[in-house]
């Protein structure tokens, strides 16, 4: 009977490790999804930056034209929009830099996670013979531990980027001295009033 107890114990351990592997696969898939979402956010931010830059250039042209025509009301409205648009551009560039600065580390940790997961699968497949399972158990535990450490580091980077992005998304309250802004446009663009 002790042989069967030992066999049942090994079988139970194998099933437990199989469940752990499924859990780890879920964590890996979740991490891949989070990284993919972050990189999609980066693409979206780059698209928004291009659009905001075009809008800023258009507003710049409208300001110059309205000053040349002497339309103060339109000038002030365009200046206000341009200042907010320029702030948006600055904010977008900052958000993009947060992601770009972390991108290589994120990709590296994700590759390490994939490698460690493959190692776990290899260890498990090699240990299918229940007689060998106890020999591989330590390797499996070490590999799972490494996977969780890598996952923790990846999650810390993702959390840091997310916090920086959230801090950067607050809208400013801008105090505008329209007369000085109009004068600056006149000086820098050599605009004459009609």
C-alpha positions in Angstrom: 0.0 0.0 0.0 2.8 2.5 0.7 3.7 2.3 -3.0 0.2 3.4 -4.1 0.2 6.2 -1.5 3.5 7.4 -3.0 2.0 7.1 -6.5 -1.1 9.0 -5.5 1.0 11.7 -3.9 3.1 12.2 -7.0 -0.1 12.2 -9.2 -1.6 14.8 -6.9 1.6 16.9 -7.1 1.5 16.6 -10.9 -2.1 17.8 -11.1 -1.3 20.7 -8.8 1.6 21.7 -11.0 -0.6 21.4 -14.1 -3.1 23.8 -12.5 -0.2 26.2 -11.7 0.9 26.0 -15.3 -2.6 26.9 -16.5 -2.6 29.8 -14.0 0.8 31.0 -15.3 -0.4 30.8 -18.9 -3.3 33.0 -17.9 -0.9 35.5 -16.3 1.3 35.4 -19.4 -1.7 36.0 -21.7 -2.9 38.9 -19.5 0.5 40.5 -19.6 0.7 40.2 -23.3 -2.7 41.9 -23.6 -1.6 44.7 -21.3 1.6 45.3 -23.2 -0.3 45.2 -26.5 -2.9 47.7 -25.1 0.0 50.0 -24.0 1.6 49.9 -27.5 -1.8 50.5 -29.1 -2.1 53.6 -26.8 1.3 54.7 -28.1 0.1 54.4 -31.7 -3.0 56.4 -30.8 -0.9 59.1 -29.0 1.3 59.4 -32.1 -1.8 59.8 -34.3 -3.2 62.4 -31.9 0.1 64.3 -31.9 0.1 64.5 -35.7 -3.5 65.7 -35.7 -2.9 68.2 -32.9 0.2 69.6 -34.7 -1.8 70.1 -37.8 -4.5 71.9 -35.8 -1.9 74.0 -34.1 -0.4 75.1 -37.4 -3.9 75.9 -38.7 -4.6 78.0 -35.6 -1.3 79.8 -36.1 -2.3 80.7 -39.6 -5.8 81.9 -38.4 -4.2 84.0 -35.7 -1.8 85.7 -38.2 -4.7 86.3 -40.7 -7.1 87.7 -38.1 -4.4 90.0 -36.7 -3.6 91.2 -40.2 -7.3 91.8 -40.8 -7.6 93.6 -37.5 -10.2 91.2 -36.1 -9.4 91.3 -32.4 -12.2 89.0 -31.3 -11.2 86.2 -33.7 -7.6 86.7 -32.8 -8.3 86.2 -29.1 -10.4 83.2 -29.7 -7.7 81.6 -32.0 -4.9 82.5 -29.5 -6.8 80.8 -26.7 -7.4 77.7 -28.7 -3.8 77.6 -29.9 -2.4 77.9 -26.3 -4.6 74.9 -25.2 -3.6 73.0 -28.4 0.1 73.7 -27.7 -0.3 72.4 -24.2 -2.0 69.3 -25.6 0.9 68.8 -27.9 3.4 69.1 -25.0 1.3 66.7 -23.0 1.1 64.2 -25.9 4.9 64.3 -26.4 5.5 63.7 -22.7 3.1 60.7 -22.7 4.8 59.3 -25.8 8.2 59.7 -24.2 7.0 57.9 -21.0 6.0 54.9 -23.1 9.0 55.1 -25.5 11.5 55.3 -22.6 10.0 52.1 -21.1 9.3 50.2 -24.3 12.6 48.2 -24.6 12.4 47.1 -20.9 8.8 46.1 -21.3 9.6 44.1 -24.5 12.6 42.5 -22.7 10.5 41.4 -19.7 7.8 40.1 -21.9 10.4 38.0 -23.9 11.8 36.8 -20.6 8.3 35.8 -19.5 7.7 33.8 -22.7 11.1 32.1 -22.3 10.4 31.2 -18.7 7.0 29.9 -19.6 8.5 27.7 -22.3 11.0 26.4 -19.8 8.2 25.6 -17.4 6.4 23.6 -20.1 9.6 21.8 -21.0 10.2 20.8 -17.4 6.6 19.6 -17.0 6.7 17.6 -20.2 10.0 16.0 -19.2 8.5 15.1 -15.8 5.4 13.4 -17.1 6.8 10.2 -16.1 5.6 10.2 -12.5 8.7 8.4 -11.4 10.8 11.4 -12.4 8.4 14.0 -11.2 10.0 14.6 -7.8 13.4 15.1 -9.5 12.0 17.9 -11.6 9.9 19.4 -8.9 12.7 21.7 -7.7 13.4 22.9 -11.2 9.7 23.6 -11.7 9.5 25.5 -8.5 12.6 27.6 -9.4 11.2 28.3 -12.8 7.8 29.3 -11.6 9.5 31.6 -9.0 11.6 33.2 -11.8 8.4 33.7 -13.9 6.7 35.4 -11.0 9.7 37.7 -10.4 9.8 38.7 -14.0 6.1 39.3 -14.0 6.4 41.5 -10.9 9.1 43.6 -12.6 7.0 43.9 -15.8 3.9 44.9 -13.8 5.9 47.6 -11.9 7.1 49.2 -15.1 3.5 49.1 -16.5 2.1 50.6 -13.3 4.8 53.3 -13.4 4.0 54.2 -17.0 0.2 54.2 -16.2 0.7 56.5 -13.2 2.8 58.9 -15.3 0.2 58.9 -18.1 -2.6 59.6 -15.6 -0.6 62.5 -14.0 0.0 64.0 -17.4 -3.7 64.0 -18.5 -4.8 66.9 -16.3 -6.1 69.9 -18.2 -4.4 73.2 -17.3 -6.0 76.5 -16.4 -4.2 79.0 -18.6 -4.2 82.7 -17.8 -3.9 84.6 -21.1 -2.8 88.2 -21.6 -4.3 88.6 -25.1 -2.7 92.0 -25.8 0.8 90.7 -25.1 0.1 87.5 -27.2 -1.1 89.6 -30.1 2.0 91.9 -29.8 4.2 88.8 -29.7 2.6 87.5 -32.9 3.1 90.9 -34.6 6.8 91.0 -33.6 7.7 87.4 -34.5 5.7 87.4 -37.7 6.2 91.0 -38.8 2.5 91.5 -39.1 1.1 95.0 -39.7 -2.4 96.0 -38.8 -4.6 97.2 -41.6 
